[in-house]
Amino acid sequence: MLIFPIRKAQPAAAVPRGRIGYDISAERLLLHTIQPKEVLEALLSTGVHVPDNSLVDPFHEDAYDWMRRQMAARLTTQGGGAVWFLAQTPRQDLVDSCRRAKGKVLLTCRVPRDRVLLSHYHDWHSALNRFPHVPDLPGEGDDDYFARRDLVFDDFEDRLRTAGAWGAEIGAWPEELRTEVERGWENILEPSNYGRSELWQATTHVLHARDVVEAVWIEH
């Protein structure tokens, strides 16, 4: 007996029409993730998908390690990896993601909030790029923001170069610089720091079959 319905669809039909209904303040979060067929097979055969850390791009390992440490500190669950989801994104963006993922599976899920760590979709790139996160200031225009951000970036780069750590993995940075940049990244984990229309992603330690509402094979 199937635990959740499975259907096939072209990318445009993989996502139902109308408002998706995301609510990042809900007790059970509506989440979407696009996964290879092996993940669906694991959910059907074992009831759980456990992520494989070996698939992480080595260049981004520092950022993913930071995220895993945040999950360990903030969530009620345990695990060595992270399953990634979209937690709030425009419907058209999700459809476009499906167009780039033909042959894979779109999973619609509902996961208890205490098992989910939210992070800002765009500002996560601060961690990916190993640079300080520079929050917007109220009423600040784009030009002023980018000028202020560039000053912060230049100062941080100068300090890394002075320490002989420019281009090195974060683990090789001086402790005070690593602590400074990682504490700044924590800003991206708090929805109250952003407006209501922002884009959000989410991570969990594992995905259970009972979390899945529907699976859609994205047709070629």
Salt bridges, closest charged atoms under 4 A:
GLU61 OE2 - ARG68 NH2 2.37
ASP62 OD2 - ARG130 NE 3.53
ASP65 OD2 - ARG69 NE 3.02
ASP96 OD1 - ARG99 NH1 3.00
ASP123 OD2 - HIS120 ND1 3.81
ASP123 OD2 - HIS133 NE2 3.91
GLU140 OE1 - ARG148 NH2 2.82
ASP150 OD1 - ARG149 NH2 3.27
ASP155 OD2 - ARG159 NE 3.22
GLU157 OE2 - ARG161 NE 2.88
GLU180 OE2 - ARG159 NH2 2.89
GLU182 OE2 - ARG69 NH2 2.82
GLU182 OE2 - ARG178 NE 3.25
GLU186 OE1 - ARG74 NH2 3.28
GLU198 OE1 - HIS120 NE2 2.86
ASP211 OD2 - ARG115 NH2 2.87
GLU214 OE2 - ARG7 NE 2.74
